[in-house]
Amino acid sequence: MTGSLKDSLTSAVGDEGSVEEDADLGGHTTFRVGGRAAWFVTASTLRCLHVVLDQLPATLPRVILGNGSNVLVADTGFDGVVVHLTGEFDAISIDDTTLTAGAGADLPKVARRSVEAGLTGFEWAVGVPGTIGGAVAMNAGGHGADMAASLSLVRVVDGLSGAERTVTRDELGLGYRSSNLRSTDLVVSVELHLDAGNRELGRKRLQEIVAWRRANQPGGQNCGSVFTNPPEGPSAGALIDGCGLRGFRVGNAAVSEKHANFIQADQNGRASDVLEVIAAVAATVFEQRGVALHTELRVLGNVADLPRGLLSSVIR
């Protein structure tokens, strides 16, 4: 079974992709911890993506992975297929005030291209280390804006049936760090409607955002903000900091000393330590402040039982 699936996938993708069995998956995330994927497939064309989906057994879980900047892989790994989009999915084109990008396009690159084209409205994305496809799924944002502010249309492939559809912004049900896209909905391209702007002012704004991020957020092995901000009151970071949890550590993972809503993983660390820090932080904030925190990161694979509702998305 395994051998035949690998042969059929390899033959199907040809020179438009690649197929790796029992692949390091944690290393493809910004946490750089966690286990392996049963399959890791790259696809550089829409045709390649479709032929990959055609070859997969219906019972085999499948997800798209961008830059892995909002993902934690369980130590036991992910017993499914991870598809990484490259090639034509990295393309960016601009027509007047409409910007179209493949799902694999890096957010900072899209932000810079928009500014150089004399457009404004997407500068905030220059400091977000993800892809635009993933940004749609979670309605990513920052600096007072989010994807919903400029998103127009999204092209989606059903990861189970292969059916394609175009979805408008209003149909996505976008909320704070959320959408109604399913884990099996594979975003392949995104259309933004931006405003005409001033190129020099845009460049200055990009510099300001990058400088702010470097001054206020840590580098290293993390996924960015771990918890969503509560709808009212202090931010998640302020709540965690107020509970004296900066530097709180479990094994190879710790709350960042620089920003309390970031969790840093050590080199050769464990996803289970990250999850224990998440659970302990949430429990402490609830006990001391009465606020229930929820994560915005996506977890791939089987993880230990954690308080219900704490993890926003677990794909097994």
N, C-alpha and C positions, 0 to 999 in steps of 0.2 A: 504493500500500500504506500509506504513512505517513499520508496524508490520510484514507483510509478508516478506519484504526484510530483516529485522533484523533476523527473524527466519531462513530464507534460508541461509543467510550468516553465522550465528552461527552454523547451522547444517553442512554447507559445510566445514568450517575451522576445526571443531572438536577440538582436543587437539594440533593442529599444528598452532594455531593462536588465535586471540581474536577479538571481534567486540564491538565497543563502539559508541553509537548514541549520537549526540549533544555533542561532546567531546571538551575539552579545546585544542585548536590548538596553540595559541600563546605561551602557556607554554612549548610546544615541540620545540620552537626555542630559539636561543641564545639571541635574542632581548627580549624575554619573555613578549611581548605585542601583542595585537591583539585579535581577536574574536575566535569563535568556528568553528569546522568542522561538517558538517552534519553527516559524518561517519569517524571513525578512526579505521583502521583495521591493525593488525599485522599479518605477515605471516612468518613462520619459515622454510618453504620448498618451492621448486619450484612448487610442486603439489598444495600446499595450495594457492599460488599466482594464479595459473591457475583457480582453482575452484572459487576463489573470483571474478576474471574477468568474468567468465562464468555467475555469478549471477547478474552482474550489468546491469541495463538498459543502452542502447547505448547512451542515452542523458545525462547521469550523468557524470560530469567531474571527472577525476581521476588523481592523481599524486603520485609519490613516495617521501617520506620525509626521509632523513637520519638523521643527527644530527641537522638539522634546522639552520646551521651556516651561511647560505647565503640567508635567507628567512625572509620576513616581511609579517605577516598576517594582512589583513585589519581588522579594528575594527568591521565591520559587519560580519566577518567570511568568510568561504569558503563553498559554497553550493554544495559540492561534496564529493568524497571519497579520503581520504588520506591513503596511504598504507605505512607501516613502516616494513622494512625487518629485520628479526632477525635470530637466529638459524644458519642454514647452510649458510646463506648469510653473516655471520661474519667470515667464515672460511678463513684461509690463508695456502697455501701449496707452497713448493719450490722444484723445480727439476733442479739441476745444476744452471744455471743463469736465469731460468724462474720462475717468481713468479705469482701465480694465487690467486686472492682474490675475495670473494663474495662482492657484491655491498655495503653491510652494514658494511664492515670492516673499522675501524677507521684509518684515514691516519697516525697518530702518531704511532699506533701499527704496521701498515704495514712497516713504515720506520724503526722502531726498529728491527722487525723481519728480514728485509733484511740485516741490518748491522750485526746482530748476525749470519746470514748465510754466512757472508764473502762477501757480495755483496755491490756494490756502484752504485749511480745514483739516489737514492730515498731519500737521507737524508733530502733534503729540506722540505719534507712533515711532518716532526716531529712537526713543529709548526703550522700546519693547522688543526683546530678543526672540520673537516668534515669527510665524508665517501668517499670511493674511487669511488662509483657510481656517486655521485654528482660531484666529482672532474673531472670525464670524461666529463660530460655534459657541464661543463663550462671551460674545460681545465685549471683547477686550477694550480697555480704555485707560486713560490717564490724563493728568493735567487739565481736568475739566471737560474732557470730551471722550467719546467712545465710538465704536464702529457704527452704532445706530445713527449717529449724527450725519454721516455722509454716505452710508450704504444705500445702494439703489436696487441692484439685482444680484442674485447668487445662482450659479449653475451647480446642480447637485446630481450625483449619480447614486442610485440606491445600491448599497454594497451587497445586497442579497439578490435582487432581480436584475441589476444592471440598467434599469430604466433611468433615463435622464429627465430632469425637469428644471424649469427656471422658477425661482422663488423670489417674490418681492420682499422688500424690507418689512412691510406691514404683516406679511404672512409668516415671518420668522418668529414672531412673538418675542422680540428682544426685550430683555429686562436687565437688571444689574448683574453683570457677569453670567448671563444665561440666554438661551434661545430654545426654541422647540425642536431643533434638529436632533435626530436620534443618533446613537453611536454608530449605526450602520449607514447613516447619510454621509456620503463622501463629497465634500465641497471640492469642485475642480476649478472654478473661476469666480471672480468677484468683480462687480462693477460699482465704482464710486462716483457720486456726483459732487464735485468740489466747486469752490468759488474762485473767481479771478482774484489774484493777489499781487503783492509786490515782492519780486524775487529777493531783493536785498533784505527786506524786513523778514521774509521767510527764513533766509539763511541765518539771520541773527537769532530768530526764535529757536531754530534747530540747535544752535550753539548753546543757548541758555538752558534748553531742556537736557542736553547731554551733560553739561556742567553740573546741573542740579542733581542728576542721577548719580554721577560719579561722587558727588559730595555727600549724598544722603543714603545711598543704597550700596550694599556690599557686592563685591565680585565673588569669584570662586564657585563652589558647587552648591547651587540653590535653584529654586524654581521661580524666583520672584516672590511676590506676596502669596502667602499660604492661605490666609483667611480672608473672606469677604468682609467688607466693613458693615457693621450693623446699620439698619435703616435710620436709626436716630442715635444721637449721643456721640461719644468719642469714637475714633477710628479703632480698628482691630489692633493696630500697632500701639496706639496710646493705651488701650486697655491692658495689653500684655506688658507693656513697659511699667504701667502703674501697679501691676502686681509683682514687680521686682523680678521679672523672668528673663531679663537680658542675660545671656550667657548660660541659661539653664541647659544642662546637658544630660543626655542618656547615651552611653556608649560612644558611638562615632558620630553623633548628631547633636547640634546645639542651636539654641535661639541666637541669632546674630547680635553681637554687641553694637553694631552700627544701626540696625533697623530691626525692631522687635517683631515685625511681621514676616521676617525672613528666617528660614531655618537652614543652617549650613551643614553639609555633609562632609565628613573627612574623606581623604583619599582612601580607597579600598573599604569604605564604610558599608553600612547595611540599611536597607530600606526599613527594616523592622525598628531600628533605632529612630529613624525619622518619624515613623508612625507613633511610636511611644512618646516622643516629644510633642507631637500634635495633640495626642489624647491628653497628656498631662497639662499642657497649656490651656486647652479648652476647659478642662475640669477646674483648674485653678481660677480662671476668669469667671466661670459660672459661680463658683463658691464665694469668691470675694466681691464680684460686681453684679452677679445675677444676670449676666448676659450670655446667651448661648451663641458660641462662634461656630461657623461652618466654613469648610475649606472651599477653595475655588480650583484646586488642582484635580487632575484626572488620574486615577489609579488603575494600572493594568495588572491583572493577575489576582490570585487568591491572597487575601490578607487576613490577619487575625481579627476577631470580632472587636469592633470599636463601638462607642456609643451611637445609637441610631440617629441618623441625620447628620452626623459629623462630616462624613465624606460625601461630597456632592456627586461624585461619579466614580463608580467602580465597574470596570469591564473585565469579566472573567472569561 
